[in-house]
Amino acid sequence: MRRFSLILVSVLALLLCSCANKAMTRYETLAPALKKGGFEGAINKAKKEEKDIYGSNSVFLYNFDLGTLHHYNGDYAESAKYLDKAEEVYEDLYTKSVTNEAAAIATNDNVRPYRARPFEIIMLHEYQILNYLAMQDIDGALVEAKRANLALERLYQKDNEKVNDNGLLRYLIAMVFDMAGEGDDAAIAYVKAVKAFDEGEVKLPKEAWEFVNEQLNHMDRSNDLNGLKHEPLAQTPKATKAREMGQEIVIVGYAGHSPILGEMYMSGTFVSGGSMHLNYKDGQTGRMSSITLIAPPVPGGSSGTFHVGFSLPEKKTLKQSVAGFAVSVDKQPRIKPEMYMDVDSELDKNLKDESTTTITRTAVRVILRTIAAQKAKSATNTGNGVLDLLKNIAVDVGQSQLEQADLRVGLFMPNTVHMVRIPVEPGSHSVSVNTLNYAGGATGEYSFDNVKVSRGQKIFLFVPAIR
């Protein structure tokens, strides 16, 4: 009996190692707080429940989510503080070797510190630049633009042929360099912005192309336009007007709520050193699909065939009530800001880029644990059929419970980002913004009264319609 007690203790320890998947409850905890108490309510709830819904392995997400919420709430200095902390976590994890791989092999990817997805790093720098522009701190925005430049170059190098560039961030960087009087850097950034849009998930906005044309021509760098894939413009009326007047109101609209992650179950056969054939239900179409990949050799697996089953993250799209905006300044005819970023598509791309690596790593982990569990069952047999059966069932249940999909992702990003630049005279202005659904119907209105614009100033206004 003493030996059996030790076996039960071991099994219980194995079960306890399978800690709850915090990512499963984070959205369920914070979404009601956002709906009931707005951004302030979600901020307070996140801080109160930090330990339970984030924990020590999701420090980046905690700071990133709070930085995002404070940005929407108009607390730009507070937002910058939390986003700085998130960036510090990312930098620290990026430069260090992975120290939690052994634990991840034994349990699951959730035990590793969350390192951020490429588009989250891009959004972080976009929020930061916009925070400083909202505070009229051009020097601070310039520092952030240079840091964003370095981050983009590193993302490009890190992923080789996987393009993690972003047109909106490049365009914001160019605007900041231009506002700071750094013409050469601005010109380079404008060219990179166009190329990033061409390589990315969102088409080059017409307004952005007009401003790029005007800016490069103004800098006597019209030849740079000839190297791009777009026909240079003969006229740039809006951008020229903005240059001549010297003042703008820039509206940035955050439309809808970005997707979260759910679980997709895959099962099939794994031949060590051969192939891996897996079946799964496609979350987008609802149909059964399959995939075949190369299966690496597994230590202790010889050339055996294993049945594998595990869950992986898949995009879970939320119902969107806002898809776009219509803006009016001083009761002039409404203008629809163009889309500059699609976070939904960015998540799709990220999951696709990482799918083979994630599937292979997870399958190997499941097989290694299966082999270890079989050896443990054999080594702890008591000779008592009933007790051994109970013990073996407990070991199998514990082993299966250890595998949890990594569903961590930033919770409060918009589904899409929209922007429009409007030249204005110095003075006080009224701005109204209607939120629009996918049919183009108005679903709400944001009003900005007495918006004061000084000579030569760009005023940034934000419409966080995260719903």
Secondary structure, DSSP 8 states (H G I E B T S, - for coil): -HHHHHHHHHHHHHHHHS---HHHHHHHHHHHHHHHHHHHHHHHHHHHTHHHHT-TT-HHHHHHHHHHHHHHTT-HHHHHHHHHHHHHHHHHHHHS----HHHHHHS-GGGS-----HHHHHHHHHHHHHHHHHTT-HHHHHHHHHHHHHHHHHHHHHTTTS----HHHHHHHHHHHHHTT-HHHHHHHHHHHHHHHHHSSS---HHHHHHHHHHHHHTT-THHHHTSSS---S--HHHHHHHHH--EEEEEEEES---EEEEEEEEEEEETTSEEEEEEE-TTT--EEEEEEE----TT-TT-EEEEEEEEEEEE----S--EEEEEETT---B--EEEEEHHHHHHHHHHHHHHHHHHHHHHHHHHHHHHHHHHHHHT--S-HHHHHHHHHHHHHHHHHH--------SS--SEEEEEEEE--SEEEEEEEEEE-TTS-EEEEEEEEEEEE-TT-EEEEEEEE--
